[in-house]
Amino acid sequence: MDFGSHTVDVVDLAVSLVNAVVPGRSRGRVFAAANDIAELRQRVRSVSGLAPDGQELTDAEARGMARVAQELRAVFEAAGEGKVDEAARLLNAMAVHYDARPMLLRHDDGPWHLHFHGPRAGLVESAGGSLAVALAYVLGSDYADRIGICSAPSCDRVYVDVSRNGTKRFCSTACQNRVKAANFRARQAATAARPECDRERIGDIEG
């Protein structure tokens, strides 16, 4: 994808936040909602790079980040179904709600890079604005069809395909391997179910 590394990193954060927080299905199993606020805080904190190292989340911040995740999930669903206009409307609404505004910032002596929140914005506002704008970069480019939902059975985790060839259909290697294994077993079962004469004929052809 022809985006800067910082934008790609923020897109990855959007994916990680949705997959860590929003309930549904994951790799063939039920992915339940957090049982309580402590578990919700833990899930949000598990997304590396989302909050400053060592910063404890308040209950309000954890709930706010869960709300951001749900809003992003709706964008992934719309984009994954080819409803680009709806996905764009949702991202525009997030940009306005979280007061996203371009600003060059840098950390310590690092290079300047573009953020979409002010230096005094709270965690939820800065994350909501930045994550929405990062996805808007993807949606407003030739890579809009790279935003998707895992196509493996019993999995609805999201992804953004940042590979060169753009052929990703699964949220993870685990789901990809799970589908490959299931297809292999299906072929084996189909072969075993054929009459013996058919299997011998196939063996002669393959030999």
Backbone as JSON, one array per atom type, in Angstrom:
{
  "sequence": "MDFGSHTVDVVDLAVSLVNAVVPGRSRGRVFAAANDIAELRQRVRSVSGLAPDGQELTDAEARGMARVAQELRAVFEAAGEGKVDEAARLLNAMAVHYDARPMLLRHDDGPWHLHFHGPRAGLVESAGGSLAVALAYVLGSDYADRIGICSAPSCDRVYVDVSRNGTKRFCSTACQNRVKAANFRARQAATAARPECDRERIGDIEG",
  "N": [[0.84, -1.19, 0.0], [0.47, 2.24, -0.74], [1.14, 4.14, 1.4], [2.35, 6.18, 4.12], [4.54, 4.86, 6.69], [3.66, 5.49, 9.25], [0.89, 5.95, 8.94], [0.07, 3.39, 8.12], [0.68, 2.0, 10.46], [-1.21, 3.12, 12.21], [-3.58, 2.31, 11.0], [-3.32, -0.42, 11.46], [-3.64, -0.36, 14.23], [-6.34, 0.33, 14.4], [-7.55, -1.99, 13.38], [-6.65, -3.85, 15.3], [-7.83, -2.88, 17.66], [-10.62, -3.14, 17.16], [-10.8, -5.93, 16.85], [-9.98, -6.78, 19.34], [-11.88, -5.91, 21.13], [-14.62, -5.83, 20.25], [-17.39, -7.96, 20.43], [-18.18, -11.22, 18.97], [-17.36, -13.58, 16.56], [-14.43, -15.56, 16.57], [-11.89, -17.1, 14.91], [-13.27, -19.53, 14.68], [-14.55, -19.77, 17.1], [-16.72, -18.58, 19.75], [-16.5, -15.17, 20.48], [-16.76, -13.51, 23.18], [-18.35, -10.64, 24.74], [-16.63, -8.36, 26.94], [-16.55, -9.29, 30.35], [-16.67, -7.53, 32.51], [-15.81, -4.18, 33.64], [-13.13, -4.22, 34.31], [-12.04, -6.28, 32.74], [-12.56, -5.18, 30.25], [-10.91, -2.91, 30.3], [-8.47, -4.25, 30.31], [-8.5, -5.5, 27.8], [-8.46, -3.3, 26.06], [-6.0, -2.19, 26.79], [-4.39, -4.19, 25.84], [-3.93, -3.66, 23.22], [-1.27, -2.78, 21.7], [0.47, 0.27, 21.67], [-1.7, 1.93, 21.55], [-2.33, 3.44, 23.79], [-0.32, 5.55, 25.89], [2.67, 4.08, 27.2], [2.45, 2.53, 30.34], [0.35, 4.09, 31.2], [-2.56, 4.18, 33.06], [-5.86, 3.19, 32.4], [-8.89, 4.95, 32.77], [-12.25, 4.11, 33.88], [-14.08, 5.45, 32.28], [-12.54, 6.04, 30.03], [-11.99, 3.48, 29.07], [-14.57, 2.6, 28.41], [-15.13, 4.53, 26.51], [-13.23, 3.91, 24.52], [-14.2, 1.43, 23.79], [-16.54, 2.22, 22.58], [-15.51, 3.62, 20.38], [-14.36, 1.43, 19.07], [-16.67, -0.03, 18.36], [-17.86, 1.76, 16.58], [-15.92, 1.83, 14.57], [-16.08, -0.81, 13.78], [-18.54, -0.86, 12.47], [-17.86, 0.57, 10.21], [-16.02, -1.18, 8.98], [-17.77, -3.3, 8.42], [-19.57, -2.12, 6.59], [-17.79, -1.38, 4.49], [-16.75, -3.9, 3.87], [-18.95, -5.11, 2.74], [-19.11, -3.8, 0.4], [-20.35, -1.34, 0.52], [-19.47, 1.46, 0.06], [-20.17, 4.18, 0.14], [-21.7, 4.33, 2.49], [-19.76, 3.57, 4.37], [-18.01, 5.72, 4.08], [-19.64, 7.83, 4.97], [-19.93, 7.14, 7.67], [-17.27, 7.32, 8.59], [-16.77, 10.04, 8.14], [-18.55, 11.13, 9.97], [-17.4, 10.23, 12.36], [-14.95, 11.62, 12.27], [-15.83, 14.26, 12.58], [-17.14, 14.09, 15.08], [-15.06, 13.38, 16.84], [-13.44, 15.5, 16.55], [-11.33, 15.62, 14.66], [-8.31, 16.87, 13.46], [-5.72, 18.04, 11.36], [-2.35, 17.95, 12.43], [1.06, 18.57, 12.87], [3.22, 16.64, 14.75], [5.79, 15.54, 17.01], [7.79, 13.13, 18.77], [9.93, 13.48, 21.39], [13.11, 13.58, 20.03], [12.4, 12.64, 17.59], [11.22, 12.26, 14.12], [9.07, 14.71, 12.56], [5.62, 14.06, 12.23], [2.34, 13.46, 10.88], [-0.47, 13.98, 12.84], [-3.88, 13.53, 13.9], [-5.16, 15.0, 15.89], [-5.29, 17.35, 18.57], [-2.54, 18.45, 20.7], [-3.39, 18.36, 23.32], [-5.55, 16.73, 23.45], [-7.8, 14.27, 24.78], [-7.45, 10.71, 25.53], [-9.49, 9.12, 24.28], [-10.6, 10.9, 22.4], [-8.34, 11.53, 20.83], [-7.63, 8.99, 19.85], [-10.03, 8.19, 18.55], [-10.28, 10.15, 16.53], [-7.82, 9.89, 15.11], [-7.78, 7.15, 14.31], [-10.07, 7.01, 12.73], [-9.43, 8.78, 10.63], [-7.18, 7.52, 9.55], [-8.3, 5.16, 8.49], [-9.93, 6.45, 6.68], [-8.08, 7.39, 4.83], [-7.44, 4.99, 3.55], [-9.97, 4.18, 2.55], [-10.54, 6.27, 0.83], [-8.9, 5.88, -1.34], [-7.23, 3.95, -3.94], [-7.31, 1.57, -2.68], [-9.59, 0.82, -1.39], [-11.02, -1.56, -1.42], [-9.51, -3.17, 0.15], [-10.25, -3.23, 2.75], [-11.73, -5.35, 4.99], [-13.66, -8.23, 6.17], [-13.01, -11.23, 7.86], [-13.13, -14.15, 5.89], [-13.3, -16.75, 6.68], [-15.11, -19.6, 7.97], [-17.22, -19.11, 10.8], [-15.9, -16.87, 11.84], [-15.48, -13.45, 12.35], [-13.64, -11.46, 12.47], [-11.82, -8.46, 11.72], [-9.87, -6.94, 9.04], [-7.24, -5.12, 7.36], [-5.89, -5.21, 4.27], [-2.61, -4.94, 3.7], [-0.75, -5.91, 2.02], [1.34, -6.45, -0.92], [0.15, -7.75, -3.16], [-2.56, -7.81, -2.61], [-4.42, -9.9, -1.98], [-5.5, -10.88, 0.31], [-7.79, -12.65, 2.41], [-8.42, -13.44, 4.88], [-8.41, -12.99, 8.46], [-6.16, -13.79, 9.78], [-3.22, -15.91, 9.81], [-3.88, -18.25, 11.1], [-6.65, -18.62, 10.61], [-6.57, -18.85, 7.84], [-5.09, -21.22, 7.54], [-6.85, -22.93, 8.81], [-9.03, -23.01, 7.07], [-7.79, -24.07, 4.8], [-7.12, -26.63, 5.78], [-9.68, -27.67, 6.25], [-10.71, -27.73, 3.65], [-8.97, -29.58, 2.52], [-9.62, -31.9, 3.99], [-12.23, -32.21, 3.1], [-11.85, -32.8, 0.4], [-10.51, -35.21, 0.66], [-12.5, -36.78, 1.85], [-14.41, -36.76, -0.18], [-13.07, -38.17, -2.17], [-12.8, -40.67, -0.92], [-15.44, -41.42, -0.84], [-16.13, -42.05, -3.42], [-16.98, -44.64, -5.83], [-15.1, -47.74, -5.98], [-14.1, -48.38, -8.53], [-14.05, -45.92, -9.81], [-12.12, -44.61, -8.29], [-9.89, -46.15, -8.91], [-9.68, -45.58, -11.63], [-9.11, -42.84, -11.57], [-6.69, -43.01, -10.26], [-5.17, -44.33, -12.23], [-5.15, -42.38, -14.22], [-3.81, -40.28, -12.92], [-1.4, -41.56, -12.51]],
  "CA": [[0.0, 0.0, 0.0], [1.27, 3.44, -0.92], [0.93, 5.06, 2.5], [3.5, 6.24, 5.0], [4.55, 3.82, 7.72], [2.85, 5.92, 10.4], [-0.51, 5.69, 8.62], [-0.14, 1.94, 8.16], [0.67, 1.62, 11.87], [-2.49, 3.53, 12.81], [-4.58, 1.39, 10.45], [-3.17, -1.68, 12.22], [-4.25, -0.14, 15.54], [-7.8, 0.25, 14.24], [-7.88, -3.41, 13.26], [-6.4, -4.52, 16.58], [-8.82, -2.44, 18.64], [-11.91, -3.79, 16.86], [-10.71, -7.38, 17.1], [-9.76, -7.04, 20.77], [-12.96, -5.41, 21.98], [-15.98, -6.07, 19.77], [-17.76, -9.39, 20.47], [-18.6, -11.85, 17.72], [-16.74, -14.88, 16.38], [-12.99, -15.44, 16.3], [-11.18, -18.34, 14.61], [-14.13, -20.68, 14.91], [-15.1, -19.79, 18.46], [-17.42, -17.38, 20.19], [-15.69, -14.14, 21.13], [-17.78, -12.85, 24.01], [-18.07, -9.29, 25.25], [-15.94, -8.32, 28.22], [-17.45, -9.57, 31.48], [-16.78, -6.37, 33.39], [-14.98, -3.05, 33.23], [-11.72, -4.58, 34.46], [-11.65, -7.03, 31.55], [-12.58, -4.25, 29.13], [-9.66, -2.15, 30.38], [-7.37, -5.14, 29.92], [-8.55, -5.7, 26.35], [-8.01, -2.07, 25.41], [-4.56, -2.07, 27.05], [-3.66, -5.21, 25.08], [-3.63, -3.12, 21.9], [0.01, -2.09, 21.88], [0.63, 1.53, 20.96], [-2.92, 2.72, 21.57], [-2.21, 4.37, 24.91], [1.07, 5.67, 26.33], [3.14, 3.02, 28.09], [2.33, 2.79, 31.77], [-0.84, 4.88, 31.53], [-3.73, 3.43, 33.48], [-7.1, 3.67, 31.8], [-10.05, 5.12, 33.63], [-13.43, 3.4, 33.4], [-14.66, 6.24, 31.21], [-11.69, 5.86, 28.85], [-12.2, 2.12, 28.56], [-15.87, 2.57, 27.74], [-15.01, 5.37, 25.31], [-12.51, 3.17, 23.5], [-15.12, 0.4, 23.3], [-17.46, 2.9, 21.66], [-14.74, 3.84, 19.15], [-14.24, 0.13, 18.4], [-17.96, -0.36, 17.74], [-18.04, 2.65, 15.43], [-15.03, 1.35, 13.52], [-16.62, -2.09, 13.31], [-19.59, -0.55, 11.5], [-17.17, 0.97, 8.98], [-15.52, -2.41, 8.36], [-18.9, -4.06, 7.88], [-20.06, -1.44, 5.38], [-16.78, -1.5, 3.44], [-16.64, -5.3, 3.49], [-20.11, -5.43, 1.91], [-19.07, -2.96, -0.79], [-21.15, -0.13, 0.72], [-18.43, 2.46, 0.28], [-20.8, 5.44, 0.53], [-22.06, 4.23, 3.91], [-18.52, 3.59, 5.14], [-17.51, 7.1, 4.06], [-20.5, 8.63, 5.85], [-19.6, 6.8, 9.06], [-15.95, 7.87, 8.91], [-16.92, 11.5, 8.23], [-19.22, 11.42, 11.24], [-16.41, 10.05, 13.43], [-13.99, 12.72, 12.2], [-16.45, 15.44, 13.18], [-17.42, 13.85, 16.49], [-13.83, 13.36, 17.63], [-12.73, 16.75, 16.27], [-10.07, 15.3, 13.99], [-7.72, 18.01, 12.77], [-4.32, 17.71, 11.08], [-1.33, 18.67, 13.2], [2.37, 17.93, 12.89], [3.74, 16.42, 16.09], [6.9, 14.59, 17.08], [8.08, 12.65, 20.1], [11.35, 13.69, 21.72], [13.86, 14.08, 18.88], [11.99, 11.89, 16.4], [10.78, 13.08, 12.98], [7.71, 15.22, 12.56], [4.65, 13.28, 11.46], [1.0, 14.03, 10.94], [-1.49, 13.42, 13.73], [-5.19, 14.14, 13.67], [-5.72, 15.46, 17.16], [-4.46, 18.35, 19.2], [-1.62, 17.91, 21.7], [-4.05, 18.23, 24.62], [-6.75, 15.9, 23.33], [-7.83, 13.09, 25.63], [-7.15, 9.44, 24.87], [-10.59, 8.68, 23.41], [-10.7, 11.83, 21.28], [-7.19, 11.38, 19.93], [-7.73, 7.69, 19.18], [-11.17, 8.2, 17.64], [-9.96, 10.97, 15.36], [-6.7, 9.33, 14.34], [-8.15, 5.88, 13.7], [-11.04, 7.28, 11.67], [-8.75, 9.4, 9.49], [-6.32, 6.51, 8.93], [-9.16, 4.34, 7.64], [-10.41, 7.29, 5.58], [-7.03, 7.37, 3.82], [-7.58, 3.75, 2.79], [-11.24, 4.17, 1.84], [-10.5, 7.28, -0.21], [-7.8, 5.57, -2.26], [-7.47, 2.79, -4.8], [-7.24, 0.38, -1.85], [-10.82, 0.72, -0.58], [-11.46, -2.95, -1.31], [-8.62, -3.9, 1.05], [-10.89, -3.24, 4.07], [-12.61, -6.5, 4.93], [-13.98, -9.1, 7.3], [-12.49, -12.57, 7.61], [-14.06, -15.01, 5.14], [-13.31, -18.1, 7.23], [-16.34, -19.91, 8.71], [-17.25, -18.83, 12.24], [-14.97, -15.81, 12.22], [-15.87, -12.15, 11.81], [-12.61, -10.48, 12.8], [-11.6, -7.56, 10.59], [-8.5, -6.76, 8.59], [-6.93, -4.26, 6.21], [-4.84, -5.9, 3.53], [-1.52, -4.02, 3.37], [0.22, -6.64, 1.22], [1.54, -5.95, -2.28], [-0.75, -8.32, -4.16], [-3.95, -7.52, -2.28], [-5.24, -11.11, -2.09], [-5.86, -11.35, 1.65], [-9.21, -12.89, 2.66], [-8.57, -13.92, 6.25], [-7.89, -12.09, 9.48], [-4.92, -14.31, 10.35], [-2.72, -17.17, 9.25], [-4.61, -19.35, 11.74], [-7.89, -18.85, 9.87], [-6.2, -19.33, 6.52], [-4.72, -22.64, 7.67], [-8.05, -23.67, 9.19], [-9.8, -23.21, 5.85], [-7.04, -25.02, 3.96], [-7.26, -27.97, 6.36], [-11.06, -28.11, 6.03], [-10.84, -28.06, 2.23], [-8.24, -30.83, 2.3], [-10.42, -33.0, 4.53], [-13.4, -32.38, 2.23], [-11.41, -33.51, -0.8], [-10.22, -36.59, 1.05], [-13.77, -37.45, 2.07], [-15.05, -36.95, -1.48], [-12.36, -39.25, -2.84], [-13.13, -41.92, -0.25], [-16.85, -41.75, -1.09], [-16.31, -42.51, -4.79], [-16.88, -46.09, -6.03], [-13.72, -48.21, -6.13], [-13.69, -48.34, -9.93], [-13.74, -44.52, -10.11], [-10.86, -44.27, -7.66], [-8.83, -46.79, -9.68], [-9.54, -44.86, -12.9], [-8.43, -41.61, -11.24], [-5.3, -43.37, -9.97], [-4.51, -44.61, -13.51], [-4.94, -41.1, -14.92], [-2.77, -39.54, -12.21], [-0.14, -42.26, -12.69]],
  "C": [[0.87, 1.24, 0.0], [0.93, 4.48, 0.14], [2.2, 5.1, 3.34], [3.39, 5.19, 6.1], [3.71, 4.21, 8.92], [1.38, 5.64, 10.15], [-0.82, 4.21, 8.67], [-0.19, 1.45, 9.6], [-0.66, 1.96, 12.53], [-3.63, 2.66, 12.28], [-4.53, 0.06, 11.19], [-3.78, -1.54, 13.61], [-5.77, -0.23, 15.47], [-8.26, -1.2, 14.16], [-7.75, -4.11, 14.61], [-7.44, -4.15, 17.63], [-10.16, -3.12, 18.4], [-11.86, -5.26, 17.24], [-10.52, -7.71, 18.57], [-10.99, -6.77, 21.62], [-14.35, -5.86, 21.54], [-16.31, -7.56, 19.78], [-18.21, -9.9, 19.12], [-18.06, -13.27, 17.65], [-15.27, -14.68, 16.04], [-12.39, -16.83, 16.12], [-11.98, -19.58, 14.99], [-14.76, -20.76, 16.27], [-15.84, -18.5, 18.76], [-16.43, -16.44, 20.86], [-16.65, -13.25, 21.9], [-17.36, -11.43, 24.38], [-17.35, -9.4, 26.58], [-16.94, -8.5, 29.36], [-17.68, -8.36, 32.36], [-15.81, -5.31, 32.92], [-13.5, -3.38, 33.36], [-11.22, -5.34, 33.23], [-11.63, -6.12, 30.32], [-11.31, -3.4, 29.13], [-8.48, -2.99, 29.9], [-7.34, -5.34, 28.41], [-8.04, -4.46, 25.61], [-6.5, -1.92, 25.58], [-3.75, -3.08, 26.26], [-3.31, -4.73, 23.67], [-2.4, -2.23, 22.02], [0.08, -0.83, 21.03], [-0.6, 2.42, 20.99], [-2.88, 3.78, 22.65], [-0.74, 4.44, 25.33], [1.45, 4.56, 27.31], [3.0, 3.45, 29.56], [1.1, 3.58, 32.16], [-1.99, 3.96, 31.9], [-4.99, 4.03, 32.88], [-8.16, 3.87, 32.87], [-11.21, 4.3, 33.06], [-14.04, 4.12, 32.2], [-13.86, 6.09, 29.92], [-11.89, 4.48, 28.24], [-13.53, 2.03, 27.82], [-15.84, 3.41, 26.46], [-14.29, 4.65, 24.18], [-13.35, 2.03, 22.94], [-16.11, 1.0, 22.32], [-16.77, 3.18, 20.31], [-14.64, 2.53, 18.36], [-15.54, -0.26, 17.7], [-18.22, 0.49, 16.51], [-17.16, 2.21, 14.26], [-15.53, 0.03, 12.93], [-17.7, -1.85, 12.25], [-18.98, -0.13, 10.16], [-16.65, -0.27, 8.25], [-16.65, -3.21, 7.73], [-19.41, -3.43, 6.59], [-19.07, -1.61, 4.23], [-16.68, -2.94, 2.94], [-17.79, -5.76, 2.62], [-20.16, -4.58, 0.64], [-19.88, -1.69, -0.68], [-20.21, 1.03, 1.06], [-19.03, 3.8, 0.71], [-21.16, 5.45, 2.0], [-20.81, 4.28, 4.78], [-17.95, 5.0, 5.2], [-18.32, 7.99, 4.98], [-20.15, 8.39, 7.32], [-18.26, 7.4, 9.47], [-16.01, 9.4, 9.02], [-17.55, 11.89, 9.55], [-18.26, 11.26, 12.41], [-15.41, 11.19, 13.44], [-14.54, 13.99, 12.83], [-16.63, 15.25, 14.68], [-16.16, 13.94, 17.35], [-12.91, 14.53, 17.31], [-11.35, 16.49, 15.66], [-9.56, 16.53, 13.24], [-6.24, 17.73, 12.54], [-3.37, 18.57, 11.89], [-0.03, 17.89, 13.16], [2.88, 17.85, 14.32], [4.97, 15.52, 15.99], [7.16, 14.26, 18.54], [9.58, 12.74, 20.34], [12.07, 14.27, 20.5], [13.51, 13.34, 17.59], [11.51, 12.82, 15.3], [9.36, 13.61, 13.18], [6.82, 14.3, 11.74], [3.25, 13.77, 11.77], [0.12, 13.25, 11.9], [-2.81, 14.11, 13.41], [-5.9, 14.41, 14.99], [-4.76, 16.49, 17.73], [-3.58, 17.75, 20.28], [-2.26, 17.71, 23.06], [-5.34, 17.4, 24.55], [-6.66, 14.7, 24.26], [-7.62, 11.83, 24.82], [-8.24, 9.04, 23.88], [-10.7, 9.58, 22.19], [-9.55, 11.66, 20.3], [-7.25, 10.07, 19.17], [-8.86, 7.7, 18.16], [-10.88, 8.98, 16.37], [-8.9, 10.34, 14.49], [-7.08, 8.04, 13.62], [-9.14, 6.08, 12.55], [-10.35, 7.85, 10.43], [-7.84, 8.38, 8.79], [-7.13, 5.59, 8.02], [-9.71, 5.14, 6.46], [-9.37, 7.38, 4.47], [-7.17, 6.14, 2.94], [-8.85, 3.79, 1.93], [-11.24, 5.16, 0.68], [-9.4, 7.08, -1.23], [-8.19, 4.4, -3.15], [-7.53, 1.49, -4.01], [-8.5, 0.18, -1.0], [-11.28, -0.72, -0.41], [-10.54, -3.79, -0.45], [-9.19, -3.95, 2.48], [-11.89, -4.38, 4.08], [-12.84, -7.21, 6.24], [-13.57, -10.52, 6.93], [-13.55, -13.44, 6.93], [-14.07, -16.45, 5.63], [-14.62, -18.35, 7.97], [-16.17, -19.6, 10.2], [-16.16, -17.86, 12.67], [-15.42, -14.51, 11.57], [-14.88, -11.06, 12.21], [-12.26, -9.68, 11.54], [-10.12, -7.5, 10.21], [-8.44, -5.64, 7.56], [-5.74, -4.89, 5.52], [-3.78, -4.88, 3.1], [-0.45, -4.73, 2.53], [0.32, -6.03, -0.19], [0.47, -6.46, -3.23], [-2.23, -8.16, -3.85], [-4.88, -8.71, -2.37], [-5.7, -11.63, -0.73], [-7.36, -11.52, 1.79], [-9.48, -13.29, 4.1], [-7.93, -12.94, 7.22], [-6.52, -12.51, 9.97], [-4.48, -15.55, 9.6], [-3.47, -18.36, 9.83], [-5.9, -19.66, 10.99], [-7.61, -19.36, 8.47], [-5.87, -20.82, 6.56], [-5.93, -23.49, 8.02], [-8.91, -23.97, 7.96], [-9.1, -24.2, 4.92], [-7.2, -26.45, 4.46], [-8.66, -28.51, 6.12], [-11.27, -28.5, 4.57], [-10.13, -29.37, 1.9], [-9.04, -32.03, 2.8], [-11.64, -33.27, 3.65], [-13.02, -33.13, 0.96], [-11.12, -34.97, -0.5], [-11.51, -37.39, 1.24], [-14.48, -37.72, 0.75], [-14.4, -38.09, -2.25], [-12.74, -40.6, -2.25], [-14.56, -42.37, -0.54], [-17.1, -42.23, -2.5], [-16.27, -44.03, -4.85], [-15.44, -46.5, -6.33], [-13.23, -48.09, -7.56], [-13.31, -46.92, -10.33], [-12.4, -44.14, -9.52], [-9.7, -44.9, -8.42], [-8.59, -46.04, -10.99], [-8.78, -43.55, -12.66], [-6.95, -41.88, -10.97], [-4.54, -43.66, -11.24], [-4.19, -43.33, -14.26], [-3.8, -40.32, -14.27], [-1.4, -40.2, -12.37], [0.43, -42.02, -14.07]]
}
